[in-house]
Amino acid sequence: MDKTFIHNNFLLETETARQLYHNYAKEMPVIDYHCHLSPKEIAENKKFDNLTQIWLAGDHYKWRAMRANGVDESFITGNKPDNEKFLKWAETVPYALRNPLYHWTHLELKRYFEIDELLNGGSAERIYNTCNEKLQTEEFRVQNLIRKANVEVICTTDDPVDSLEYHQQLQESDFEVKVIPAWRPDKAMAVENTPDYNNYLNKLEAISGNSINSFLDLLNALQKRHDYFAANGCKLSDHGIEDFYVEKYTLKEIGKIFQKVRKGKDLQYPEVLKFKSAMLFEFAKMDYEKGWAQQFHYGVLRNNNSQMFQKLGPDSGFDSIGDFEVAKLINHFFDNLDSIGKLTKTIIYNINPRDNDMIATMIGNFQDGTTPGKMQFGSGWWFLDQKQGMEAQMNALSNHGLLSRFVGMLTDSRSFLSYPRHEYFRRVLCNLLGNDIEKGLIPNDIELVGEMVQNISYFNSKNYFAF
């Protein structure tokens, strides 16, 4: 038996699970339909100087673990040398047993660098030097790392004011992997901070060529950018929202609220909610007209540590699961769109596991027979992006909907070494189904279940997004 930690049958508890993974899932191409990779770094085919830069920079999952292990911030986001930062991470890893970081860390070392040794303080220097030497070769430039992971499509996350110049550069290059923009208009509705919002509108004016003096001007400028994204291959949007916004409003009210903001005045909270409600609704209609899929990531309580937010800004590892009451709001939002025939393909991701069954049943309310799996329960996201979270999401979807129509996994990552998360998900999926077969819960028909595995791993997303 293979005694290495990441062996061929890692996470595959039964012989049936092993058959499903090795014969059906393993070789399927990867469609990464939501991530935060830099199109600039892909287009420029970046070469990273060392393992810290490609592996630790920007990874707030690792940062949180290091803080919990008593590591000083200077070794996390501070100015300590890269080799010292890596050593502190390596010393943290043994304390991460049972955290998904332990699995991901060793899976990534194995898949990219062929390292079977466990990472710890004693092995850190050896592993760091070995990986750094490989990172200096052509094989470890960004585009080759993507090829190595068998990636077919990447959808980045892009603001309406982004030029998309690097996407265009990639489209004109000989890089065979499709790198497609995804529309993320969160800043276009972020009226909580009046100065920041007006600065954003000034950028939108400049890139759209439209003056923005009214709410209608704003919608016209955004529609122009929406059209531009579509012309550059965009097929889906994404929204990172704390809550679903469905306040009642009139266009006259929204016009007055917009004028108030444009004059530099702060809004009252009810006005913020009305404005966000109008914007979210308008964005959804734009997506419907283009035939795009829309994604909603909701429920995060962000920037909880005010002191660290002042020092480091957002996305630094100080976010957590929120406990918002959202079922009625989600229903109203989808129903408002459905009632006017403008509800497009939709994926919804919850971050609180208590919402699993609610979401799995909610999407069933708006399946309409036009598209298989039109309404999707998104894969385990962020704090649920681990074995237990993935299984819980798939079990809820199985109980209340059609797991066979699920569009599967995405990385949601900023790291070019994160693609083994697709392998991780596929192993979890195959183990779940393999165990069901051996327990007699589903038929012992490997071809039937194997086709389901391949669809979830690849074909469903390819067809759903029309890539």
C-alpha positions as a Python dict, from the first residue, in 0.01 Angstrom:
ca = {
    (1, 'M'): (0, 0, 0),
    (2, 'D'): (119, 352, -82),
    (3, 'K'): (224, 506, 251),
    (4, 'T'): (249, 863, 127),
    (5, 'F'): (-17, 1098, 261),
    (6, 'I'): (-144, 1209, -82),
    (7, 'H'): (-168, 870, -249),
    (8, 'N'): (-368, 755, -552),
    (9, 'N'): (-673, 671, -346),
    (10, 'F'): (-667, 970, -114),
    (11, 'L'): (-1021, 1032, 25),
    (12, 'L'): (-1158, 731, -169),
    (13, 'E'): (-1279, 492, 99),
    (14, 'T'): (-1421, 213, -117),
    (15, 'E'): (-1327, 25, -430),
    (16, 'T'): (-1634, 162, -605),
    (17, 'A'): (-1534, 519, -521),
    (18, 'R'): (-1191, 446, -667),
    (19, 'Q'): (-1341, 318, -990),
    (20, 'L'): (-1558, 626, -1024),
    (21, 'Y'): (-1271, 865, -965),
    (22, 'H'): (-997, 700, -1169),
    (23, 'N'): (-1215, 587, -1461),
    (24, 'Y'): (-1457, 879, -1488),
    (25, 'A'): (-1355, 1193, -1296),
    (26, 'K'): (-979, 1216, -1299),
    (27, 'E'): (-916, 1306, -1664),
    (28, 'M'): (-1206, 1548, -1709),
    (29, 'P'): (-1094, 1900, -1808),
    (30, 'V'): (-1143, 2181, -1557),
    (31, 'I'): (-1388, 2466, -1611),
    (32, 'D'): (-1316, 2727, -1347),
    (33, 'Y'): (-1621, 2946, -1388),
    (34, 'H'): (-1549, 3169, -1088),
    (35, 'C'): (-1208, 3274, -960),
    (36, 'H'): (-1005, 3581, -867),
    (37, 'L'): (-695, 3511, -1073),
    (38, 'S'): (-523, 3808, -1233),
    (39, 'P'): (-577, 3825, -1611),
    (40, 'K'): (-268, 4048, -1623),
    (41, 'E'): (-51, 3776, -1469),
    (42, 'I'): (-194, 3519, -1709),
    (43, 'A'): (-142, 3741, -2014),
    (44, 'E'): (212, 3828, -1910),
    (45, 'N'): (281, 3460, -1830),
    (46, 'K'): (427, 3559, -1496),
    (47, 'K'): (715, 3376, -1333),
    (48, 'F'): (710, 3393, -953),
    (49, 'D'): (1035, 3444, -763),
    (50, 'N'): (959, 3202, -482),
    (51, 'L'): (698, 2984, -316),
    (52, 'T'): (591, 3254, -72),
    (53, 'Q'): (491, 3486, -354),
    (54, 'I'): (282, 3231, -542),
    (55, 'W'): (143, 3050, -237),
    (56, 'L'): (110, 3282, 62),
    (57, 'A'): (59, 3629, -84),
    (58, 'G'): (-310, 3717, -71),
    (59, 'D'): (-416, 3382, 81),
    (60, 'H'): (-622, 3486, 380),
    (61, 'Y'): (-707, 3121, 457),
    (62, 'K'): (-341, 3065, 547),
    (63, 'W'): (-317, 3404, 717),
    (64, 'R'): (-601, 3317, 955),
    (65, 'A'): (-434, 2989, 1048),
    (66, 'M'): (-101, 3159, 1112),
    (67, 'R'): (-264, 3420, 1336),
    (68, 'A'): (-441, 3144, 1528),
    (69, 'N'): (-103, 2977, 1574),
    (70, 'G'): (42, 3287, 1737),
    (71, 'V'): (243, 3413, 1438),
    (72, 'D'): (321, 3785, 1446),
    (73, 'E'): (158, 3989, 1170),
    (74, 'S'): (499, 4097, 1041),
    (75, 'F'): (544, 3738, 913),
    (76, 'I'): (199, 3735, 751),
    (77, 'T'): (128, 4067, 580),
    (78, 'G'): (432, 4256, 706),
    (79, 'N'): (776, 4317, 563),
    (80, 'K'): (965, 4013, 688),
    (81, 'P'): (1171, 3832, 420),
    (82, 'D'): (983, 3579, 208),
    (83, 'N'): (1183, 3282, 337),
    (84, 'E'): (1101, 3373, 698),
    (85, 'K'): (731, 3409, 613),
    (86, 'F'): (737, 3064, 456),
    (87, 'L'): (904, 2913, 761),
    (88, 'K'): (630, 3052, 984),
    (89, 'W'): (368, 2899, 754),
    (90, 'A'): (552, 2564, 755),
    (91, 'E'): (565, 2568, 1135),
    (92, 'T'): (188, 2630, 1140),
    (93, 'V'): (99, 2340, 909),
    (94, 'P'): (134, 2056, 1167),
    (95, 'Y'): (-115, 2243, 1387),
    (96, 'A'): (-363, 2252, 1098),
    (97, 'L'): (-453, 1883, 1120),
    (98, 'R'): (-825, 1840, 1040),
    (99, 'N'): (-834, 2184, 879),
    (100, 'P'): (-879, 2163, 499),
    (101, 'L'): (-559, 2365, 465),
    (102, 'Y'): (-366, 2054, 563),
    (103, 'H'): (-516, 1860, 273),
    (104, 'W'): (-483, 2145, 20),
    (105, 'T'): (-124, 2219, 118),
    (106, 'H'): (0, 1867, 62),
    (107, 'L'): (-215, 1810, -245),
    (108, 'E'): (-68, 2120, -409),
    (109, 'L'): (290, 2026, -316),
    (110, 'K'): (230, 1682, -465),
    (111, 'R'): (57, 1786, -788),
    (112, 'Y'): (279, 2076, -886),
    (113, 'F'): (615, 1996, -729),
    (114, 'E'): (599, 1614, -686),
    (115, 'I'): (675, 1650, -316),
    (116, 'D'): (545, 1376, -86),
    (117, 'E'): (720, 1497, 229),
    (118, 'L'): (500, 1651, 499),
    (119, 'L'): (553, 2023, 543),
    (120, 'N'): (671, 2133, 888),
    (121, 'G'): (946, 2341, 1045),
    (122, 'G'): (1204, 2070, 987),
    (123, 'S'): (1127, 2019, 616),
    (124, 'A'): (1057, 2385, 536),
    (125, 'E'): (1397, 2491, 403),
    (126, 'R'): (1436, 2179, 190),
    (127, 'I'): (1087, 2211, 38),
    (128, 'Y'): (1122, 2587, -9),
    (129, 'N'): (1450, 2551, -199),
    (130, 'T'): (1322, 2264, -414),
    (131, 'C'): (1006, 2452, -512),
    (132, 'N'): (1193, 2778, -575),
    (133, 'E'): (1432, 2604, -811),
    (134, 'K'): (1140, 2467, -1012),
    (135, 'L'): (961, 2803, -1012),
    (136, 'Q'): (1252, 2952, -1206),
    (137, 'T'): (1194, 2716, -1501),
    (138, 'E'): (966, 2776, -1800),
    (139, 'E'): (749, 2484, -1691),
    (140, 'F'): (638, 2683, -1388),
    (141, 'R'): (532, 3002, -1559),
    (142, 'V'): (165, 3081, -1504),
    (143, 'Q'): (35, 2953, -1836),
    (144, 'N'): (209, 2620, -1797),
    (145, 'L'): (75, 2583, -1444),
    (146, 'I'): (-273, 2629, -1589),
    (147, 'R'): (-204, 2373, -1861),
    (148, 'K'): (-65, 2129, -1604),
    (149, 'A'): (-399, 2143, -1421),
    (150, 'N'): (-590, 2051, -1742),
    (151, 'V'): (-786, 2376, -1737),
    (152, 'E'): (-1010, 2452, -2035),
    (153, 'V'): (-1189, 2772, -1926),
    (154, 'I'): (-1114, 3039, -1666),
    (155, 'C'): (-1365, 3309, -1572),
    (156, 'T'): (-1200, 3594, -1386),
    (157, 'T'): (-1381, 3853, -1174),
    (158, 'D'): (-1390, 4199, -1328),
    (159, 'D'): (-1535, 4536, -1242),
    (160, 'P'): (-1740, 4729, -1502),
    (161, 'V'): (-1462, 4991, -1520),
    (162, 'D'): (-1195, 4731, -1605),
    (163, 'S'): (-1051, 4780, -1953),
    (164, 'L'): (-1035, 4404, -2026),
    (165, 'E'): (-712, 4474, -2213),
    (166, 'Y'): (-546, 4158, -2082),
    (167, 'H'): (-841, 3943, -2187),
    (168, 'Q'): (-808, 4091, -2534),
    (169, 'Q'): (-435, 4023, -2531),
    (170, 'L'): (-501, 3661, -2437),
    (171, 'Q'): (-765, 3621, -2706),
    (172, 'E'): (-511, 3733, -2963),
    (173, 'S'): (-235, 3508, -2827),
    (174, 'D'): (-167, 3140, -2888),
    (175, 'F'): (-267, 3046, -2532),
    (176, 'E'): (-533, 2782, -2589),
    (177, 'V'): (-713, 2813, -2254),
    (178, 'K'): (-1016, 3042, -2270),
    (179, 'V'): (-984, 3329, -2021),
    (180, 'I'): (-1318, 3508, -2003),
    (181, 'P'): (-1424, 3811, -1798),
    (182, 'A'): (-1711, 3791, -1551),
    (183, 'W'): (-1913, 4101, -1463),
    (184, 'R'): (-1882, 4195, -1092),
    (185, 'P'): (-2063, 4529, -1044),
    (186, 'D'): (-2057, 4547, -662),
    (187, 'K'): (-1889, 4890, -658),
    (188, 'A'): (-2157, 5030, -888),
    (189, 'M'): (-2413, 4991, -608),
    (190, 'A'): (-2191, 5062, -307),
    (191, 'V'): (-2349, 5392, -200),
    (192, 'E'): (-2267, 5349, 171),
    (193, 'N'): (-1957, 5565, 127),
    (194, 'T'): (-2046, 5878, -68),
    (195, 'P'): (-1692, 6001, -152),
    (196, 'D'): (-1578, 5655, -267),
    (197, 'Y'): (-1894, 5609, -471),
    (198, 'N'): (-1856, 5940, -650),
    (199, 'N'): (-1493, 5860, -726),
    (200, 'Y'): (-1611, 5532, -876),
    (201, 'L'): (-1873, 5709, -1087),
    (202, 'N'): (-1604, 5940, -1220),
    (203, 'K'): (-1408, 5636, -1338),
    (204, 'L'): (-1724, 5492, -1493),
    (205, 'E'): (-1785, 5821, -1676),
    (206, 'A'): (-1434, 5819, -1815),
    (207, 'I'): (-1435, 5464, -1945),
    (208, 'S'): (-1794, 5467, -2076),
    (209, 'G'): (-1770, 5810, -2237),
    (210, 'N'): (-2103, 5899, -2075),
    (211, 'S'): (-2170, 6185, -1834),
    (212, 'I'): (-2345, 6052, -1524),
    (213, 'N'): (-2571, 6318, -1382),
    (214, 'S'): (-2885, 6112, -1324),
    (215, 'F'): (-2989, 5759, -1239),
    (216, 'L'): (-3082, 5701, -1602),
    (217, 'D'): (-2732, 5817, -1703),
    (218, 'L'): (-2589, 5562, -1461),
    (219, 'L'): (-2794, 5280, -1611),
    (220, 'N'): (-2696, 5384, -1963),
    (221, 'A'): (-2326, 5390, -1873),
    (222, 'L'): (-2349, 5049, -1709),
    (223, 'Q'): (-2544, 4907, -2003),
    (224, 'K'): (-2269, 5029, -2233),
    (225, 'R'): (-2009, 4849, -2022),
    (226, 'H'): (-2230, 4538, -2001),
    (227, 'D'): (-2240, 4534, -2383),
    (228, 'Y'): (-1862, 4579, -2391),
    (229, 'F'): (-1812, 4281, -2158),
    (230, 'A'): (-2039, 4070, -2378),
    (231, 'A'): (-1838, 4169, -2686),
    (232, 'N'): (-1530, 4040, -2503),
    (233, 'G'): (-1679, 3698, -2433),
    (234, 'C'): (-1846, 3749, -2096),
    (235, 'K'): (-2126, 3501, -2025),
    (236, 'L'): (-2191, 3543, -1655),
    (237, 'S'): (-2207, 3790, -1370),
    (238, 'D'): (-2127, 3765, -1002),
    (239, 'H'): (-2247, 3960, -701),
    (240, 'G'): (-2092, 3960, -357),
    (241, 'I'): (-2375, 4078, -134),
    (242, 'E'): (-2433, 4075, 238),
    (243, 'D'): (-2807, 4035, 187),
    (244, 'F'): (-3067, 4027, -90),
    (245, 'Y'): (-3215, 4372, -147),
    (246, 'V'): (-3586, 4387, -226),
    (247, 'E'): (-3710, 4714, -77),
    (248, 'K'): (-4006, 4871, -255),
    (249, 'Y'): (-3916, 5184, -446),
    (250, 'T'): (-4021, 5410, -731),
    (251, 'L'): (-3788, 5533, -1002),
    (252, 'K'): (-3861, 5887, -883),
    (253, 'E'): (-3734, 5796, -537),
    (254, 'I'): (-3419, 5637, -679),
    (255, 'G'): (-3359, 5944, -892),
    (256, 'K'): (-3371, 6169, -584),
    (257, 'I'): (-3145, 5935, -388),
    (258, 'F'): (-2893, 5937, -670),
    (259, 'Q'): (-2897, 6317, -690),
    (260, 'K'): (-2835, 6333, -316),
    (261, 'V'): (-2529, 6110, -350),
    (262, 'R'): (-2399, 6300, -653),
    (263, 'K'): (-2414, 6621, -447),
    (264, 'G'): (-2186, 6456, -191),
    (265, 'K'): (-2449, 6400, 78),
    (266, 'D'): (-2456, 6084, 289),
    (267, 'L'): (-2759, 5858, 263),
    (268, 'Q'): (-2981, 5725, 538),
    (269, 'Y'): (-2983, 5346, 572),
    (270, 'P'): (-3335, 5303, 422),
    (271, 'E'): (-3218, 5504, 119),
    (272, 'V'): (-2914, 5276, 80),
    (273, 'L'): (-3140, 4971, 81),
    (274, 'K'): (-3374, 5119, -180),
    (275, 'F'): (-3085, 5211, -408),
    (276, 'K'): (-2924, 4868, -378),
    (277, 'S'): (-3261, 4706, -447),
    (278, 'A'): (-3301, 4905, -767),
    (279, 'M'): (-2949, 4830, -884),
    (280, 'L'): (-2964, 4457, -816),
    (281, 'F'): (-3293, 4435, -1004),
    (282, 'E'): (-3157, 4630, -1303),
    (283, 'F'): (-2843, 4417, -1318),
    (284, 'A'): (-3055, 4101, -1321),
    (285, 'K'): (-3259, 4233, -1615),
    (286, 'M'): (-2941, 4315, -1808),
    (287, 'D'): (-2815, 3959, -1754),
    (288, 'Y'): (-3144, 3811, -1869),
    (289, 'E'): (-3139, 4009, -2193),
    (290, 'K'): (-2792, 3873, -2271),
    (291, 'G'): (-2873, 3515, -2170),
    (292, 'W'): (-2598, 3528, -1906),
    (293, 'A'): (-2597, 3329, -1585),
    (294, 'Q'): (-2598, 3535, -1265),
    (295, 'Q'): (-2421, 3431, -945),
    (296, 'F'): (-2497, 3551, -593),
    (297, 'H'): (-2250, 3501, -308),
    (298, 'Y'): (-2430, 3616, 4),
    (299, 'G'): (-2415, 3614, 381),
    (300, 'V'): (-2060, 3713, 473),
    (301, 'L'): (-2002, 3943, 769),
    (302, 'R'): (-1700, 4134, 641),
    (303, 'N'): (-1416, 4334, 797),
    (304, 'N'): (-1508, 4246, 1155),
    (305, 'N'): (-1179, 4362, 1307),
    (306, 'S'): (-1193, 4739, 1264),
    (307, 'Q'): (-835, 4793, 1376),
    (308, 'M'): (-696, 4547, 1121),
    (309, 'F'): (-929, 4678, 851),
    (310, 'Q'): (-775, 5023, 900),
    (311, 'K'): (-426, 4873, 868),
    (312, 'L'): (-474, 4618, 588),
    (313, 'G'): (-804, 4691, 414),
    (314, 'P'): (-1055, 4427, 293),
    (315, 'D'): (-990, 4061, 206),
    (316, 'S'): (-725, 4025, 474),
    (317, 'G'): (-876, 3739, 674),
    (318, 'F'): (-1115, 3914, 909),
    (319, 'D'): (-1447, 3800, 759),
    (320, 'S'): (-1683, 3540, 903),
    (321, 'I'): (-2016, 3366, 856),
    (322, 'G'): (-2318, 3593, 896),
    (323, 'D'): (-2658, 3489, 1031),
    (324, 'F'): (-2892, 3694, 815),
    (325, 'E'): (-3257, 3595, 772),
    (326, 'V'): (-3288, 3579, 394),
    (327, 'A'): (-3546, 3323, 279),
    (328, 'K'): (-3829, 3572, 222),
    (329, 'L'): (-3592, 3823, 61),
    (330, 'I'): (-3454, 3565, -183),
    (331, 'N'): (-3805, 3454, -271),
    (332, 'H'): (-3920, 3810, -336),
    (333, 'F'): (-3615, 3888, -550),
    (334, 'F'): (-3655, 3583, -771),
    (335, 'D'): (-4033, 3617, -785),
    (336, 'N'): (-4014, 3982, -888),
    (337, 'L'): (-3793, 3886, -1182),
    (338, 'D'): (-3991, 3574, -1270),
    (339, 'S'): (-4320, 3765, -1271),
    (340, 'I'): (-4195, 3987, -1555),
    (341, 'G'): (-4023, 3700, -1738),
    (342, 'K'): (-3670, 3827, -1662),
    (343, 'L'): (-3523, 3557, -1436),
    (344, 'T'): (-3208, 3428, -1601),
    (345, 'K'): (-2997, 3123, -1514),
    (346, 'T'): (-2895, 3167, -1153),
    (347, 'I'): (-2642, 3020, -910),
    (348, 'I'): (-2674, 3102, -542),
    (349, 'Y'): (-2401, 3038, -284),
    (350, 'N'): (-2466, 3049, 88),
    (351, 'I'): (-2192, 3074, 347),
    (352, 'N'): (-2396, 2971, 652),
    (353, 'P'): (-2456, 2592, 649),
    (354, 'R'): (-2791, 2638, 821),
    (355, 'D'): (-2919, 2770, 486),
    (356, 'N'): (-2839, 2455, 286),
    (357, 'D'): (-3186, 2303, 285),
    (358, 'M'): (-3350, 2644, 245),
    (359, 'I'): (-3148, 2718, -70),
    (360, 'A'): (-3193, 2366, -207),
    (361, 'T'): (-3571, 2404, -180),
    (362, 'M'): (-3579, 2772, -285),
    (363, 'I'): (-3424, 2704, -625),
    (364, 'G'): (-3694, 2445, -690),
    (365, 'N'): (-3956, 2719, -674),
    (366, 'F'): (-3820, 2878, -991),
    (367, 'Q'): (-3714, 2589, -1213),
    (368, 'D'): (-3919, 2643, -1528),
    (369, 'G'): (-3827, 2365, -1769),
    (370, 'T'): (-3637, 2593, -2007),
    (371, 'T'): (-3286, 2487, -1904),
    (372, 'P'): (-3176, 2176, -1715),
    (373, 'G'): (-3075, 2298, -1370),
    (374, 'K'): (-3159, 2659, -1455),
    (375, 'M'): (-3157, 2747, -1085),
    (376, 'Q'): (-2841, 2617, -920),
    (377, 'F'): (-2734, 2564, -559),
    (378, 'G'): (-2367, 2664, -579),
    (379, 'S'): (-2089, 2445, -444),
    (380, 'G'): (-1965, 2483, -87),
    (381, 'W'): (-1821, 2834, -70),
    (382, 'W'): (-1543, 2991, 138),
    (383, 'F'): (-1583, 2854, 492),
    (384, 'L'): (-1785, 2563, 348),
    (385, 'D'): (-1522, 2486, 81),
    (386, 'Q'): (-1409, 2164, 251),
    (387, 'K'): (-1502, 1796, 265),
    (388, 'Q'): (-1783, 1827, 519),
    (389, 'G'): (-1920, 2143, 359),
    (390, 'M'): (-1913, 1991, 9),
    (391, 'E'): (-2087, 1676, 129),
    (392, 'A'): (-2352, 1876, 316),
    (393, 'Q'): (-2425, 2090, 8),
    (394, 'M'): (-2452, 1784, -219),
    (395, 'N'): (-2668, 1598, 30),
    (396, 'A'): (-2909, 1891, 58),
    (397, 'L'): (-2925, 1925, -320),
    (398, 'S'): (-2977, 1550, -356),
    (399, 'N'): (-3261, 1551, -104),
    (400, 'H'): (-3449, 1840, -260),
    (401, 'G'): (-3339, 1865, -623),
    (402, 'L'): (-3128, 1700, -893),
    (403, 'L'): (-2765, 1650, -801),
    (404, 'S'): (-2712, 1512, -1151),
    (405, 'R'): (-2770, 1862, -1296),
    (406, 'F'): (-2523, 2032, -1060),
    (407, 'V'): (-2259, 2247, -1236),
    (408, 'G'): (-1992, 2142, -989),
    (409, 'M'): (-1678, 2300, -854),
    (410, 'L'): (-1489, 2627, -894),
    (411, 'T'): (-1174, 2752, -724),
    (412, 'D'): (-1286, 3103, -611),
    (413, 'S'): (-913, 3151, -562),
    (414, 'R'): (-640, 3409, -615),
    (415, 'S'): (-366, 3145, -637),
    (416, 'F'): (-242, 2966, -948),
    (417, 'L'): (-171, 2662, -730),
    (418, 'S'): (-536, 2614, -628),
    (419, 'Y'): (-652, 2392, -913),
    (420, 'P'): (-620, 2071, -709),
    (421, 'R'): (-938, 2191, -536),
    (422, 'H'): (-1121, 2054, -839),
    (423, 'E'): (-952, 1718, -781),
    (424, 'Y'): (-1040, 1740, -413),
    (425, 'F'): (-1405, 1804, -495),
    (426, 'R'): (-1414, 1518, -746),
    (427, 'R'): (-1268, 1279, -491),
    (428, 'V'): (-1529, 1387, -236),
    (429, 'L'): (-1805, 1344, -498),
    (430, 'C'): (-1686, 999, -603),
    (431, 'N'): (-1646, 889, -243),
    (432, 'L'): (-2001, 1002, -163),
    (433, 'L'): (-2150, 816, -459),
    (434, 'G'): (-1923, 513, -421),
    (435, 'N'): (-2029, 471, -60),
    (436, 'D'): (-2394, 498, -164),
    (437, 'I'): (-2345, 220, -418),
    (438, 'E'): (-2178, -10, -166),
    (439, 'K'): (-2454, 56, 86),
    (440, 'G'): (-2719, -29, -176),
    (441, 'L'): (-2864, 322, -170),
    (442, 'I'): (-2822, 372, -546),
    (443, 'P'): (-2782, 106, -818),
    (444, 'N'): (-2451, -72, -866),
    (445, 'D'): (-2434, 60, -1222),
    (446, 'I'): (-2090, 208, -1272),
    (447, 'E'): (-2168, 344, -1619),
    (448, 'L'): (-2482, 523, -1497),
    (449, 'V'): (-2313, 677, -1195),
    (450, 'G'): (-1991, 737, -1388),
    (451, 'E'): (-2179, 945, -1643),
    (452, 'M'): (-2326, 1147, -1354),
    (453, 'V'): (-1973, 1205, -1219),
    (454, 'Q'): (-1847, 1327, -1556),
    (455, 'N'): (-2144, 1558, -1598),
    (456, 'I'): (-2095, 1719, -1257),
    (457, 'S'): (-1718, 1740, -1308),
    (458, 'Y'): (-1730, 1896, -1654),
    (459, 'F'): (-2018, 1861, -1899),
    (460, 'N'): (-2290, 2032, -1693),
    (461, 'S'): (-2094, 2355, -1659),
    (462, 'K'): (-1979, 2345, -2021),
    (463, 'N'): (-2338, 2320, -2138),
    (464, 'Y'): (-2488, 2552, -1877),
    (465, 'F'): (-2258, 2842, -1966),
    (466, 'A'): (-2232, 2747, -2336),
    (467, 'F'): (-1852, 2755, -2326),
}
